[in-house]
Amino acid sequence: MVKIRLMRVGKRKQPSYRVVVADSRSARDGRIIESIGHYGPREDPSVVSIDTDRAVFWLQRGAQPSGQARKLLAISGAWSTFKGEPAPGESGSAPAPRRSAPGASRATPAASVEEETGEDASASEEAGASAT
């Protein structure tokens, strides 16, 4: 089975990780198929750079991400691209619209004087003339 996981690199007490595609039977830092990104947890803020196209390519072919790799794929937007969802921050800051109950009527905004046309306009003029 092919897995997407982290491969530790860097000096002692200064870890840095590569996001790699590897056979699940190989060692953590052993033979890899392809390196698709980098993760630097010691920098402020943490650095996550993943080649989204290659990550989606491997996910479509059945590669299973480890837990931490899945989080990093979600941060980079590769996971949402694979699932067909909008990437984080891509949908805008507008909240999702609420669904109303069946049969419930929706409130409409008040009509301004400029928007009145036809019968509505003549009825309001007559109402205004009779009031004075």
N, CA and C of each residue as an Amber inpcrd file, in Angstrom:
protein
   396
   0.8490000  -1.1710000   0.0000000   0.0000000   0.0000000   0.0000000
   0.8970000   1.2370000   0.0000000   0.4980000   2.2270000  -0.7670000
   1.2360000   3.4830000  -0.8670000   0.6710000   4.4590000   0.1530000
   1.5580000   5.1430000   0.8810000   1.1420000   6.0940000   1.8990000
   1.7880000   7.4540000   1.6550000   1.0750000   8.4990000   2.0470000
   1.6430000   9.8410000   2.0820000   1.9470000  10.1060000   3.5440000
   3.2070000  10.3650000   3.8530000   3.6010000  10.5280000   5.2450000
   4.7810000  11.4810000   5.3580000   5.2220000  11.7130000   6.5940000
   6.3210000  12.6300000   6.8450000   7.6240000  11.8630000   6.9950000
   8.6950000  12.4570000   6.4920000  10.0360000  11.8960000   6.6030000
  10.8790000  12.9270000   7.3430000  11.4270000  12.5280000   8.4720000
  12.1700000  13.4830000   9.3020000  13.5470000  13.7520000   8.7040000
  13.8800000  15.0290000   8.6050000  15.2060000  15.4680000   8.1740000
  15.6360000  16.5820000   9.1170000  16.8670000  17.0110000   9.0430000
  17.3400000  18.0930000   9.8890000  18.2540000  17.5860000  10.9860000
  18.8330000  18.5230000  11.7120000  19.7680000  18.1680000  12.7740000
  19.0330000  17.7150000  14.0270000  19.8100000  17.2290000  14.9660000
  19.2520000  16.8110000  16.2430000  18.5970000  18.0140000  16.9340000
  17.4010000  17.8180000  17.4590000  16.5890000  18.8200000  18.1460000
  16.1740000  19.9880000  17.2510000  16.3330000  19.8190000  15.9500000
  15.8770000  20.8190000  14.9870000  15.1770000  20.1090000  13.8320000
  14.0170000  19.5090000  14.1180000  13.3780000  18.6960000  13.0820000
  12.7730000  19.5320000  11.9570000  12.8020000  18.9610000  10.8100000
  12.1240000  19.4630000   9.6380000  11.6330000  18.2050000   8.9250000
  10.5600000  18.3010000   8.1980000   9.9720000  17.1030000   7.6000000
   9.7360000  17.3040000   6.1180000   9.8890000  16.2310000   5.3650000
   9.4830000  16.1900000   3.9730000   8.1670000  15.4270000   3.9080000
   7.2530000  15.8870000   3.1030000   6.0110000  15.1490000   2.8540000
   6.3090000  14.2630000   1.6540000   6.2560000  12.9490000   1.8720000
   6.6790000  12.0100000   0.8410000   5.6040000  10.9600000   0.5540000
   5.7320000  10.3620000  -0.6090000   4.9170000   9.2150000  -0.9930000
   5.8480000   8.0120000  -0.9110000   5.4690000   7.0270000  -0.1010000
   6.3400000   5.8680000   0.1060000   5.5050000   4.6110000   0.2800000
   6.1580000   3.4660000   0.0970000   5.5300000   2.1830000   0.3730000
   5.3620000   2.0670000   1.8870000   4.2430000   1.5450000   2.3390000
   3.9780000   1.4650000   3.7760000   4.9380000   0.5310000   4.4930000
   5.5850000  -0.3750000   3.7610000   6.5110000  -1.3230000   4.3780000
   7.9090000  -0.7520000   4.5750000   8.2120000   0.3770000   3.9390000
   9.5480000   0.9560000   4.0830000   9.6530000   1.7270000   5.4040000
  10.8870000   1.9290000   5.8580000  11.1290000   2.6350000   7.1200000
  10.7280000   4.1050000   7.0020000  10.5690000   4.7570000   8.1660000
  10.1440000   6.1550000   8.1840000  11.0470000   7.0270000   7.3230000
  12.3410000   6.8560000   7.4650000  13.2910000   7.6620000   6.7030000
  13.9290000   6.8530000   5.5810000  13.2710000   5.7860000   5.1770000
  13.8150000   4.8910000   4.1590000  13.4920000   5.3330000   2.7500000
  13.4120000   4.3300000   1.8810000  13.2060000   4.5590000   0.4630000
  11.8420000   5.1940000   0.2000000  11.8200000   6.2220000  -0.6740000
  10.5730000   6.9070000  -1.0090000  10.3070000   6.7970000  -2.5000000
   9.0660000   7.0240000  -2.8820000   8.6910000   7.0490000  -4.2880000
   8.8550000   8.4650000  -4.8330000   8.3310000   9.4520000  -4.0750000
   8.3930000  10.8420000  -4.5190000   8.2450000  11.7670000  -3.3230000
   8.9480000  12.8810000  -3.3510000   8.8030000  13.9200000  -2.3380000
   7.8670000  14.9820000  -2.9060000   6.7750000  15.2750000  -2.1750000
   5.7790000  16.2180000  -2.7100000   5.6750000  17.5070000  -1.9060000
   6.4720000  17.6440000  -0.8440000   6.3750000  18.8860000  -0.0870000
   7.3220000  18.9470000   1.0820000   7.1550000  19.9980000   1.8740000
   8.0240000  20.2620000   3.0180000   7.1850000  20.8460000   4.1560000
   7.5700000  20.5150000   5.3980000   6.8990000  21.0430000   6.5900000
   7.9670000  21.4530000   7.5960000   7.9650000  22.7150000   7.9930000
   8.9180000  23.2320000   8.9690000   8.1970000  23.6800000  10.2230000
   8.0800000  22.8100000  11.2560000   7.2980000  23.1510000  12.4460000
   7.9900000  24.1370000  13.3840000   9.3020000  24.3170000  13.2750000
  10.0240000  25.1700000  14.2190000   9.9810000  26.6440000  13.8350000
   9.5880000  26.9560000  12.6400000   9.5110000  28.3510000  12.2210000
   8.2110000  28.9580000  12.7170000   8.1980000  30.2910000  12.8570000
   7.0090000  30.9600000  13.3730000   6.4760000  31.9120000  12.3120000
   5.3580000  31.6890000  11.6840000   4.4860000  30.5230000  11.7690000
   5.0760000  29.3350000  11.0080000   4.5430000  28.1670000  11.2790000
   5.0280000  26.9400000  10.6460000   4.9240000  27.0450000   9.1310000
   5.8870000  26.4780000   8.4440000   5.9260000  26.5250000   6.9860000
   5.3790000  25.2120000   6.4440000   4.3800000  25.3100000   5.5800000
   3.8150000  24.1340000   4.9050000   3.7930000  24.4440000   3.4180000
   4.5630000  23.6980000   2.6550000   4.5390000  23.8630000   1.2030000
   4.4050000  22.4790000   0.5830000   3.2840000  22.2700000  -0.0920000
   2.9880000  20.9710000  -0.7040000   2.5730000  21.2060000  -2.1500000
   3.1010000  20.4060000  -3.0540000   2.7150000  20.4510000  -4.4580000
   1.3150000  19.8360000  -4.5710000   0.3280000  20.6790000  -4.6720000
  -1.0700000  20.2410000  -4.6610000  -1.3820000  19.2790000  -5.8130000
  -0.8620000  19.5770000  -6.9900000  -1.1550000  18.7240000  -8.1490000
  -0.6500000  17.3000000  -7.9360000   0.5710000  17.1670000  -7.4270000
   1.1330000  15.8330000  -7.2090000   0.4280000  15.1230000  -6.0580000
   0.0490000  15.8670000  -5.0230000  -0.6560000  15.2550000  -3.8990000
  -2.0100000  14.7080000  -4.3550000  -2.7380000  15.4810000  -5.1390000
  -4.0350000  15.0220000  -5.6520000  -3.8350000  13.8300000  -6.5820000
  -2.7830000  13.8650000  -7.3940000  -2.4730000  12.7380000  -8.2840000
  -2.3340000  11.4470000  -7.4840000  -1.5500000  11.4720000  -6.3910000
  -1.3360000  10.2730000  -5.5950000  -2.5860000   9.8810000  -4.8120000
  -3.3490000  10.8470000  -4.3450000  -4.5870000  10.5200000  -3.6280000
  -5.5880000   9.8400000  -4.5600000  -5.6510000  10.3000000  -5.8040000
  -6.5610000   9.6870000  -6.7680000  -6.1560000   8.2520000  -7.1110000
  -4.9000000   7.9320000  -6.9460000  -4.4260000   6.5810000  -7.2300000
  -4.4280000   5.6870000  -6.0000000  -5.0210000   6.1720000  -4.9060000
  -5.2270000   5.3180000  -3.7480000  -4.2340000   5.4780000  -2.6200000
  -3.3640000   6.4610000  -2.6730000  -2.4120000   6.6730000  -1.5800000
  -3.1690000   7.1120000  -0.3280000  -2.8210000   6.5320000   0.8100000
  -3.4880000   6.8380000   2.0730000  -2.5950000   7.7670000   2.9050000
  -3.0880000   8.9700000   3.2650000  -2.2700000   9.8650000   4.0740000
  -2.2760000   9.4630000   5.5420000  -1.1500000   9.6870000   6.2210000
  -1.1080000   9.4740000   7.6660000  -1.9000000  10.6160000   8.3190000
  -2.0900000  10.5370000   9.6190000  -2.8780000  11.5580000  10.3140000
  -2.3130000  12.9610000  10.1650000  -1.0140000  13.1150000  10.4300000
  -0.3980000  14.4390000  10.3210000  -0.3210000  14.8890000   8.8690000
  -0.0750000  13.9720000   7.9550000  -0.0260000  14.3260000   6.5340000
  -1.3960000  14.8090000   6.0690000  -2.4750000  14.2000000   6.5650000
  -3.8240000  14.6360000   6.1930000  -4.0880000  16.0590000   6.6760000
  -3.6220000  16.3890000   7.8730000  -3.7800000  17.7550000   8.3860000
  -3.0220000  18.7520000   7.5160000  -1.8070000  18.3860000   7.1170000
  -1.0130000  19.2770000   6.2770000  -1.6240000  19.4210000   4.8890000
  -2.1980000  18.3450000   4.3580000  -2.8800000  18.4210000   3.0650000
  -4.1030000  19.3280000   3.1550000  -4.7940000  19.2790000   4.2920000
  -5.9610000  20.1460000   4.4830000  -5.5330000  21.6110000   4.5720000
  -4.4300000  21.8760000   5.2500000  -3.9320000  23.2470000   5.3770000
  -3.5320000  23.8010000   4.0160000  -2.8770000  22.9900000   3.2110000
  -2.4070000  23.4500000   1.9010000  -3.5330000  23.5360000   0.8710000
  -4.6680000  22.8960000   1.1390000  -5.7960000  22.9150000   0.2070000
  -5.8490000  21.7090000  -0.7200000  -4.8670000  20.8270000  -0.6490000
  -4.8460000  19.6520000  -1.5280000  -5.9610000  18.6780000  -1.1740000
  -6.2660000  18.5390000   0.1020000  -7.3080000  17.6030000   0.5280000
  -8.6760000  18.0520000   0.0290000  -8.9760000  19.3490000   0.1300000
 -10.2710000  19.8370000  -0.3450000 -10.3580000  19.7630000  -1.8670000
  -9.2440000  19.9460000  -2.5570000  -9.2340000  19.7830000  -4.0110000
  -9.5310000  18.3360000  -4.3780000  -8.9490000  17.4040000  -3.6460000
  -9.1840000  15.9850000  -3.8840000 -10.6380000  15.6170000  -3.6240000
 -11.2220000  16.1650000  -2.5540000 -12.6060000  15.8520000  -2.2010000
 -13.6190000  16.6270000  -3.0340000 -13.1690000  17.6440000  -3.7880000
 -14.0910000  18.4310000  -4.6060000 -14.7890000  19.5160000  -3.8320000
 -14.2690000  19.9080000  -2.6870000 -14.8520000  20.9660000  -1.8650000
 -14.0950000  22.2550000  -2.1140000 -14.6900000  23.4040000  -1.8000000
 -13.9380000  24.6480000  -1.9320000 -12.8130000  24.6940000  -0.9080000
 -11.6780000  25.2210000  -1.3180000 -10.5200000  25.3040000  -0.4250000
 -10.8020000  26.2770000   0.7140000 -10.1370000  26.1190000   1.8600000
 -10.3540000  27.0380000   2.9660000 -10.0230000  28.4660000   2.5580000
 -10.9440000  29.3860000   2.8490000 -10.7480000  30.7800000   2.4980000
 -11.1850000  31.0990000   1.0810000 -11.4590000  30.0990000   0.2750000
 -11.8480000  30.3260000  -1.1070000 -13.3220000  30.6900000  -1.2260000
 -14.1460000  30.2120000  -0.3080000 -15.5790000  30.4570000  -0.3880000
 -15.9490000  31.8560000   0.0720000 -15.0040000  32.6270000   0.5790000
 -15.2900000  33.9750000   1.0380000 -15.6540000  33.9770000   2.5070000
 -15.8910000  35.1740000   3.0200000 -16.1860000  35.2880000   4.4440000
 -17.6830000  35.2500000   4.7300000 -18.5000000  35.1570000   3.6860000
 -19.9430000  35.1270000   3.8890000 -20.3550000  33.7970000   4.5020000
 -21.2010000  33.8300000   5.5290000 -21.6510000  32.5670000   6.1220000
 -22.5730000  31.8170000   5.1770000 -22.6680000  30.5390000   5.3860000
 -23.5440000  29.7130000   4.5560000 -25.0000000  30.1210000   4.7840000
 -25.8090000  30.1520000   3.7230000 -27.2110000  30.5490000   3.8980000
 -27.9750000  29.5070000   4.7120000 -28.8840000  30.0020000   5.5280000
 -29.7060000  29.0900000   6.3340000 -30.8160000  28.5100000   5.4740000
 -31.1580000  27.2840000   5.7620000 -32.2690000  26.6630000   5.0520000
 -33.5340000  26.8810000   5.8680000 -34.5720000  27.3380000   5.1890000
 -35.8180000  27.5820000   5.8980000 -36.6480000  26.3030000   5.9360000
 -37.5530000  26.2510000   6.8760000 -38.4230000  25.0900000   7.0030000
 -39.3800000  25.0430000   5.8170000 -39.8050000  23.8540000   5.3980000
 -40.7370000  23.7510000   4.2780000 -42.0370000  24.4820000   4.5960000
 -42.5030000  25.2470000   3.6400000 -43.7570000  25.9660000   3.8160000
 -43.5970000  27.3070000   4.5080000 -42.4370000  27.6190000   5.0000000
 -42.2210000  28.9080000   5.6600000 -42.0370000  29.9790000   4.6000000
 -42.5890000  31.1450000   4.8520000 -42.4550000  32.2340000   3.8940000
 -41.2110000  33.0460000   4.2210000 -40.6250000  33.6140000   3.2030000
 -39.4300000  34.4130000   3.3860000 -39.8200000  35.8810000   3.4720000
 -39.1430000  36.6060000   4.3050000 -39.3830000  38.0390000   4.4150000
 -38.7720000  38.7290000   3.2050000 -39.4610000  39.7420000   2.6910000
 -38.9460000  40.4960000   1.5590000 -38.5970000  41.8970000   2.0350000
 -37.6080000  42.5150000   1.4050000 -37.2520000  43.8700000   1.8220000
 -38.3550000  44.8540000   1.4670000 -38.4240000  45.9120000   2.2170000
 -39.4420000  46.9330000   1.9660000 -39.1880000  47.5650000   0.6110000
 -40.2560000  47.7840000  -0.1430000 -40.1370000  48.3660000  -1.4680000
 -39.9670000  49.8740000  -1.3360000 -39.0670000  50.4200000  -2.0960000
 -38.8720000  51.8650000  -2.0680000 -39.8310000  52.5090000  -3.0510000
 -39.9730000  53.8020000  -2.9840000 -40.9060000  54.5260000  -3.8350000
 -40.4800000  54.4030000  -5.2850000 -39.1830000  54.3790000  -5.5490000
 -38.6840000  54.3140000  -6.9140000 -39.0170000  52.9870000  -7.5780000
 -39.1370000  51.9180000  -6.8080000 -39.3610000  50.5910000  -7.3780000
 -40.8240000  50.3240000  -7.6940000 -41.7290000  51.1940000  -7.2370000
 -43.1540000  50.9590000  -7.4930000 -43.4460000  51.1660000  -8.9680000
 -44.1590000  50.2130000  -9.5430000 -44.4970000  50.3060000 -10.9590000
 -45.9460000  49.9280000 -11.1630000 -46.5270000  50.4100000 -12.2340000
 -47.8680000  49.9950000 -12.6490000 -48.9420000  50.2610000 -11.6150000
 -49.7180000  49.2330000 -11.2790000 -50.8630000  49.3450000 -10.3840000
 -50.4470000  49.7480000  -8.9730000 -49.3050000  49.2290000  -8.5020000
 -48.8480000  49.5670000  -7.1550000 -48.5960000  51.0640000  -7.0300000
 -48.0270000  51.6660000  -8.0590000 -47.6910000  53.0830000  -8.0080000
 -48.9730000  53.9090000  -8.0200000 -49.9420000  53.5490000  -8.8540000
 -51.1680000  54.3210000  -8.9420000 -51.9930000  54.1610000  -7.6730000
 -51.9690000  52.9760000  -7.0610000 -52.7160000  52.7470000  -5.8270000
 -52.1270000  53.5690000  -4.6950000 -50.8110000  53.6830000  -4.6330000
 -50.2040000  54.4480000  -3.5560000 -50.4380000  55.9400000  -3.7670000
 -50.5080000  56.4060000  -5.0410000 -50.7810000  57.8130000  -5.2890000
 -52.2070000  58.1630000  -4.8740000 -53.1430000  57.2450000  -5.1560000
 -54.5330000  57.4860000  -4.7740000 -54.6670000  57.5020000  -3.2540000
 -53.9590000  56.5990000  -2.5770000 -54.0110000  56.5340000  -1.1220000
 -53.4250000  57.8080000  -0.5420000 -52.3590000  58.3080000  -1.1550000
 -51.7370000  59.5340000  -0.6840000 -52.6180000  60.7490000  -0.9280000
 -53.3610000  60.7710000  -2.0430000 -54.2330000  61.9080000  -2.3820000
 -55.4420000  61.9120000  -1.4740000 -55.9610000  60.7480000  -1.1040000
 -57.1500000  60.7110000  -0.2610000 -56.8100000  61.0450000   1.1850000
 -55.5640000  60.8460000   1.5670000 -55.1540000  61.1460000   2.9330000
 -55.0130000  62.6470000   3.1520000 -54.7680000  63.4520000   2.0760000
 -54.6080000  64.8970000   2.2390000 -55.8350000  65.6630000   1.9590000
